[in-house]
Amino acid sequence: MQRPWSSLLLVAAAMIAATVGFYAQRHLGGGGGDDGVTGRSRVDFTLPDLEGRQRSLSEFDGRIVVVNFWATWCPPCRQEIPDFVKLQEKYAASNVQFIGVAMDRIDHVREFLKQTPINYLVLVGDETGTITRQYGNGMVVLPYTVVIDRGGRIAAVRRGVFRHDDLEKTLRALL
């Protein structure tokens, strides 16, 4: 014999599951999700590098810049780093610059880099998500990648993993 409230609990659980699934698909599923920033001018920011020197995004004006917001504790972030390393190597001579913005503590980043070398600039900070929000990542989902064209306009953004082939296609279109 089924109790009346158990049916109500099942319906409520199904509604919650559907809502969570919709949210995950919309906000975490990767691809798109730029909150209308594509085509806008990039926002300048300054953060310290691993040696503590202040570096600004404006240093790279005139180049194609790929800004990747990531953290050491984020498995999808760690998954895409080897592709970024390969693409930085391949397109460096074409004035493409990758910048990793670690939303993490500097000691965690240094420890991570002992195991996973990165051949592009790594900046540390933005743990509160202030900068990534300015680039359309209102939910502060990681990883989050912004591609900026030579004119300083946001050409593409990606919530979640930016697959090698998709990013390379984006870069080639901007060269």
C-alpha positions as CSV (number, residue, x, y, z in Angstrom):
1,M,0.0,0.0,0.0
2,Q,1.5,3.3,-1.1
3,R,1.1,6.3,1.1
4,P,-0.2,9.5,-0.5
5,W,2.8,11.6,0.4
6,S,5.2,9.2,-1.2
7,S,3.7,9.9,-4.6
8,L,4.1,13.6,-3.9
9,L,7.7,13.1,-3.0
10,L,8.3,11.2,-6.2
11,V,6.8,14.1,-8.3
12,A,8.8,16.6,-6.3
13,A,12.0,14.6,-6.9
14,A,11.3,14.4,-10.6
15,M,10.8,18.1,-10.8
16,I,14.0,18.8,-9.0
17,A,15.9,16.4,-11.2
18,A,14.5,18.1,-14.3
19,T,15.4,21.5,-13.1
20,V,19.0,20.4,-12.2
21,G,19.3,18.8,-15.6
22,F,18.1,21.9,-17.4
23,Y,20.5,24.1,-15.4
24,A,23.5,21.7,-16.1
25,Q,22.7,21.6,-19.8
26,R,22.3,25.4,-20.0
27,H,25.2,26.5,-17.8
28,L,27.7,23.7,-17.6
29,G,27.3,21.9,-20.8
30,G,30.0,23.7,-22.7
31,G,29.9,25.8,-25.8
32,G,28.5,29.3,-26.1
33,G,27.0,30.9,-23.1
34,D,28.6,34.3,-23.6
35,D,25.9,36.5,-22.0
36,G,26.1,38.8,-25.0
37,V,29.8,39.7,-24.8
38,T,30.9,38.4,-28.3
39,G,31.7,41.4,-30.5
40,R,32.3,43.8,-27.6
41,S,35.7,45.3,-26.8
42,R,37.8,43.4,-24.4
43,V,38.1,44.6,-20.8
44,D,41.6,45.3,-19.6
45,F,42.8,43.8,-16.4
46,T,46.0,43.5,-14.4
47,L,47.1,40.5,-12.3
48,P,50.4,39.2,-11.0
49,D,52.3,36.5,-12.8
50,L,54.1,33.7,-11.0
51,E,57.0,36.0,-10.1
52,G,54.7,38.6,-8.7
53,R,55.1,41.1,-11.6
54,Q,51.9,42.9,-12.5
55,R,50.8,42.1,-16.1
56,S,48.1,43.7,-18.1
57,L,46.0,42.2,-20.9
58,S,46.7,45.4,-22.8
59,E,50.4,44.3,-23.2
60,F,49.1,41.9,-25.9
61,D,47.1,44.4,-28.0
62,G,47.4,43.7,-31.7
63,R,47.6,39.9,-31.1
64,I,45.0,37.2,-31.0
65,V,44.7,36.4,-27.3
66,V,43.2,33.4,-25.7
67,V,42.3,34.0,-22.0
68,N,41.5,30.8,-20.1
69,F,40.0,31.1,-16.6
70,W,40.9,27.9,-14.7
71,A,41.8,26.4,-11.3
72,T,44.1,23.6,-10.2
73,W,41.1,21.8,-8.5
74,C,39.1,21.8,-11.8
75,P,39.3,18.5,-13.7
76,P,38.0,19.9,-17.0
77,C,40.5,22.8,-16.7
78,R,43.4,20.3,-16.3
79,Q,42.0,18.3,-19.3
80,E,42.2,21.2,-21.8
81,I,45.7,22.6,-20.8
82,P,47.7,20.1,-22.9
83,D,45.7,21.2,-26.0
84,F,46.4,24.9,-25.1
85,V,50.1,24.1,-24.8
86,K,50.1,22.5,-28.3
87,L,48.2,25.4,-29.8
88,Q,50.4,28.0,-28.2
89,E,53.4,26.3,-29.6
90,K,51.8,26.0,-33.1
91,Y,50.5,29.5,-33.4
92,A,53.0,31.6,-31.4
93,A,54.8,32.7,-34.6
94,S,51.4,34.0,-35.8
95,N,51.1,36.3,-32.8
96,V,48.7,34.2,-30.9
97,Q,49.1,34.5,-27.1
98,F,47.5,32.2,-24.5
99,I,47.0,33.5,-21.0
100,G,45.9,31.3,-18.2
101,V,44.1,33.1,-15.4
102,A,44.3,30.8,-12.4
103,M,41.4,31.4,-10.0
104,D,43.4,29.8,-7.3
105,R,46.2,30.4,-4.7
106,I,49.7,30.9,-6.1
107,D,51.1,28.1,-4.0
108,H,48.6,25.6,-5.5
109,V,49.4,26.9,-9.0
110,R,53.2,26.5,-8.5
111,E,52.7,23.0,-7.2
112,F,50.5,22.1,-10.2
113,L,53.0,23.5,-12.7
114,K,55.7,21.2,-11.3
115,Q,53.6,18.3,-12.7
116,T,52.1,20.0,-15.7
117,P,54.4,22.5,-17.5
118,I,52.6,25.3,-19.3
119,N,54.4,27.2,-22.1
120,Y,52.2,30.3,-21.9
121,L,51.7,33.2,-19.5
122,V,50.0,32.2,-16.2
123,L,48.5,34.9,-14.1
124,V,47.2,34.3,-10.6
125,G,44.1,35.9,-9.0
126,D,40.5,36.6,-9.6
127,E,39.4,34.1,-7.0
128,T,36.2,36.1,-6.5
129,G,35.4,35.9,-10.3
130,T,35.3,39.6,-10.8
131,I,37.2,39.6,-14.1
132,T,35.6,36.4,-15.6
133,R,32.2,37.9,-14.9
134,Q,33.2,41.0,-16.9
135,Y,33.7,38.6,-19.8
136,G,30.2,37.1,-19.7
137,N,30.8,34.3,-17.2
138,G,28.1,35.4,-14.8
139,M,27.9,31.9,-13.2
140,V,31.7,31.7,-12.8
141,V,31.8,28.3,-14.4
142,L,35.3,26.8,-15.0
143,P,36.9,26.4,-17.3
144,Y,35.9,29.6,-19.2
145,T,37.8,30.7,-22.3
146,V,37.7,34.0,-24.2
147,V,39.2,34.5,-27.6
148,I,40.1,38.2,-28.4
149,D,40.9,39.2,-32.0
150,R,43.7,41.5,-33.1
151,G,41.4,44.5,-32.8
152,G,40.6,43.9,-29.2
153,R,37.1,42.5,-29.8
154,I,35.8,39.4,-28.2
155,A,35.6,36.9,-31.0
156,A,34.4,33.8,-29.1
157,V,33.8,32.5,-25.6
158,R,33.4,28.9,-24.3
159,R,32.0,27.7,-21.1
160,G,33.4,24.3,-20.3
161,V,36.2,22.6,-22.2
162,F,37.2,24.2,-25.5
163,R,38.0,21.2,-27.6
164,H,41.3,21.4,-29.6
165,D,39.6,21.2,-33.0
166,D,37.0,23.9,-32.2
167,L,39.6,26.3,-30.8
168,E,42.0,25.7,-33.7
169,K,39.1,26.5,-36.1
170,T,38.4,29.7,-34.2
171,L,42.0,30.7,-34.3
172,R,42.4,30.0,-38.0
173,A,39.4,32.2,-38.8
174,L,41.1,35.1,-37.0
175,L,44.6,34.7,-38.6
